[in-house]
C-alpha cells in the first residue's frame, strides 16, 4: 500500500471517534474557528496554537501547537473538551478531547528524555491511577505495524491495559526535543476498536503531524499549518 494512501486511512481513522466525516460548510467551519478561539482564550494559550478550524477540509475544532506540532481535533460543542497550559511559556501543553467512544488527553512537553524513559514514566503514572490494570494484548493492526516498522516515522510506543470494565492506554513518541503523549480511556468492551482506530491508527496521526512540523517523516515536504 502506498504511503499517501496509508496516511489518508490513518487520518480518517484518527478522528473518526470524534467526528462524523461529512463535508462541513463554511458556516460550520467559522463556528468551529470561533469555538477554538474561545477555548484558547480560556486557557491563555492563544499565542502557542494555530487555529486552523476554518480551513477547507476541516470538520471540527482543529488546533495545532506551533512549536511541537501537536494536533488537537475536537468535536464541536462537546462538553469536557479543553486546552490545558501546564507551563506559561507553552513548553508543556495538553488537549483534553471527548469522543463518542473514548476520552483522551494529548500532551506536548519540551523534553530531553529518551523514548524508553518517557514511556516508563507514563506507564508508572497510569499504574498509580489503575494499580489493578492488566496488560491488554489484542490483535494488532497490520497497517499500523507496517507504518511503524517502515523507519519513515519517528519511533513511538503504546502500552494498553484493562482495569475491570475500563480500557486504558498510553502512547509516547520523542520528536525533535518534544515528548508527544496520549492517554486514552474507554470501555473494555470496545478494546479492539480503540486499539485499532484510537491508539493505533489514530495515534500515528499525532506522530505524523508532529514530525511534519519539524520537517521529518514522509510528509515533510507538505507545508505546516500557519506557514
C-alpha positions in Angstrom: 0.0 0.0 0.0 1.4 3.4 -0.9 2.4 5.8 1.9 -0.1 8.5 1.0 -3.0 6.0 1.0 -1.9 4.6 4.3 -1.6 8.1 5.8 -5.0 9.0 4.4 -6.5 6.0 6.1 -4.8 6.9 9.3 -6.0 10.5 9.2 -9.6 9.3 8.7 -9.5 6.8 11.5 -7.7 9.2 13.8 -10.6 11.5 14.3 -13.4 9.1 13.3 -14.3 8.6 17.0 -14.6 12.4 17.3 -16.2 13.4 14.1 -18.7 12.4 11.5 -16.8 12.8 8.3 -19.4 14.7 6.4 -18.3 17.7 4.4 -18.5 20.8 6.6 -19.9 24.1 5.4 -18.2 27.4 5.6 -20.6 28.4 8.3 -19.8 25.3 10.3 -16.0 25.9 9.9 -16.5 29.5 11.0 -18.3 28.4 14.1 -15.6 25.9 14.8 -13.0 28.6 14.5 -14.9 30.8 17.0 -15.2 27.8 19.4 -11.4 27.1 19.1 -10.6 30.8 19.7 -12.7 30.7 22.9 -11.0 27.5 24.1 -7.6 29.0 23.6 -8.6 32.3 25.3 -9.9 30.4 28.3 -6.7 28.5 28.6 -4.5 31.6 28.0 -2.9 29.6 25.2 -3.7 31.6 22.0 -0.1 32.6 21.5 1.0 28.9 21.3 -1.5 27.4 18.9 -2.6 27.8 15.3 -6.4 27.6 15.0 -7.0 26.0 11.6 -10.6 25.1 12.1 -11.8 27.3 9.3 -9.7 25.7 6.6 -11.5 23.9 3.9 -11.5 20.2 4.6 -11.5 20.5 8.3 -14.5 19.0 10.1 -14.2 20.1 13.7 -12.3 22.4 16.1 -8.7 21.9 14.9 -5.8 23.4 16.8 -2.1 22.8 16.3 0.6 23.6 18.8 3.1 25.8 17.0 6.4 24.6 18.4 5.8 20.8 18.8 3.3 20.2 16.0 0.8 18.5 18.4 -2.6 18.4 16.6 -5.8 18.6 18.6 -9.1 17.9 16.9 -12.3 18.3 18.9 -16.0 17.6 18.1 -17.7 21.0 18.2 -19.8 21.6 21.3 -18.7 18.5 23.2 -18.7 19.0 27.0 -15.3 18.3 28.5 -13.1 19.5 25.6 -10.4 21.9 26.7 -6.9 23.2 26.1 -4.5 23.0 29.0 -1.5 25.2 29.5 0.7 23.4 32.1 3.6 25.9 31.8 3.0 29.5 31.0 5.8 29.5 28.3 4.0 27.0 26.2 6.6 24.2 26.6 4.1 21.9 28.3 0.6 21.8 26.9 -2.3 19.4 26.5 -5.7 19.0 25.0 -8.5 17.0 26.7 -10.7 15.5 24.0 -14.0 13.7 24.5 -15.3 11.5 21.6 -18.3 9.1 21.4 -16.0 6.2 22.1 -13.3 7.4 24.4 -11.8 10.3 26.4 -8.2 11.2 25.7 -5.6 13.8 26.7 -2.8 14.5 24.3 0.3 16.3 25.5 3.4 18.1 24.1 6.2 18.6 26.6 9.6 20.0 25.8 11.9 17.2 27.0 15.3 15.5 26.6 14.0 12.1 27.8 14.6 9.1 25.6 11.5 7.2 24.4 12.1 4.4 26.9 12.4 6.9 29.8 9.3 8.8 28.8 7.3 5.6 28.3 8.5 4.3 31.7 7.3 7.4 33.4 4.0 7.4 31.6 3.2 3.7 32.4 4.2 4.3 36.1 1.7 7.2 36.2 -1.0 5.1 34.7 -0.4 2.3 37.1 -0.6 4.7 40.1 -4.2 5.5 38.9 -5.0 1.9 37.9 -3.0 -0.4 40.2 -5.0 -3.4 39.2 -4.7 -2.9 35.5 -3.5 -5.9 33.4 -1.8 -5.7 30.0 -4.1 -5.9 27.0 -2.9 -8.0 24.1 -5.3 -7.5 21.3 -4.9 -8.3 17.6 -2.6 -5.7 16.1 -3.4 -3.7 13.0 -1.2 -4.8 10.1 -1.2 -1.3 8.6 -0.1 0.2 11.9 2.7 -2.4 12.2 3.8 -1.7 8.7 4.0 2.0 9.2 5.9 1.7 12.5 8.3 -0.8 11.0 9.0 1.3 7.9 11.5 3.6 9.5 9.8 6.6 7.9 8.2 7.8 11.2 9.8 8.7 14.5 9.7 5.7 16.8 6.8 5.5 19.2 5.3 3.1 21.7 1.9 2.2 23.0 1.0 0.2 26.1 -2.5 -1.0 26.6 -4.3 -2.2 29.8 -7.6 -3.5 31.1 -8.8 -2.4 34.5 -12.2 -4.1 35.1 -14.6 -2.5 32.7 -12.1 0.2 31.6 -9.6 0.2 28.8 -6.6 2.4 29.4 -3.6 3.1 27.2 -0.7 5.4 26.9 1.3 6.3 23.8 4.5 8.2 23.6 6.9 9.5 20.9 10.0 11.6 21.2 10.2 14.1 18.3 12.8 16.9 17.8 13.1 17.5 21.5 9.4 17.2 22.3 7.6 14.4 24.1 4.3 13.7 22.4 2.0 11.6 24.5 -1.6 10.4 24.6 -3.6 9.0 27.5 -6.8 7.2 26.4 -9.7 5.8 28.4 -12.7 3.9 27.1 -14.9 0.9 27.8 -13.1 -2.5 27.9 -15.9 -3.9 25.7 -14.6 -1.6 22.9 -10.9 -2.5 23.4 -10.3 -3.9 19.9 -11.8 -0.9 18.2 -9.9 1.6 20.4 -6.7 -0.3 19.9 -7.1 -0.1 16.1 -8.8 3.3 15.5 -7.8 5.2 18.6 -4.3 4.5 19.9 -3.4 2.5 16.7 -4.1 4.4 13.5 -5.3 7.5 15.4 -2.1 7.7 17.4 0.0 7.6 14.3 -1.6 10.8 13.0 -0.4 12.7 16.1 3.1 11.3 15.3 2.9 12.2 11.6 1.6 15.7 12.2 4.3 16.5 14.8 7.0 15.0 12.6 5.8 17.1 9.6 6.0 20.2 11.7 9.8 19.5 12.1 10.4 18.5 8.5 10.5 14.8 9.4 8.7 11.8 8.0 7.0 11.0 4.7 5.0 14.3 4.6 8.0 16.6 5.3 7.5 18.4 2.0 4.0 19.4 2.9 3.5 23.0 4.3 2.9 23.1 8.0 -0.3 24.9 9.3 0.3 28.6 9.8 3.3 28.7 7.5 
